[in-house]
Amino acid sequence: MPKRLLTFALLMSGGALLSGCLTMSGNYEIQAYDQRGKRLDPNIVWYAEGRHVYTVRNALCMSHPDATLITIDLETGEQHPSESPHRCR
């Protein structure tokens, strides 16, 4: 196998494995808090399914650049361990 083809195959398989680690599944609620811990948009409930958590999180960070976001797994009622809390910057 030519070296270039082998390198390409390794990069593609590594990328496929890595992207699998970043994919979320499940249903989530995202809550936004200001720097004092006060809930932002208290009358709005933000829900996302799976990887769409990142879309909602990005939209909230654009609306509230200094917010802290909490991602709650709706099945367990617990914060998602790797995604919460998230500090917008």
Protein Blocks (a to p, Z undefined) as FASTA:
>chain_A
ZZklmmmmmmmmmmmmmmmmmpccdjdddddddfkopaehklbccddehjllmmmmmmmm
mmmmmbccddddfklopacfklcccddZZ
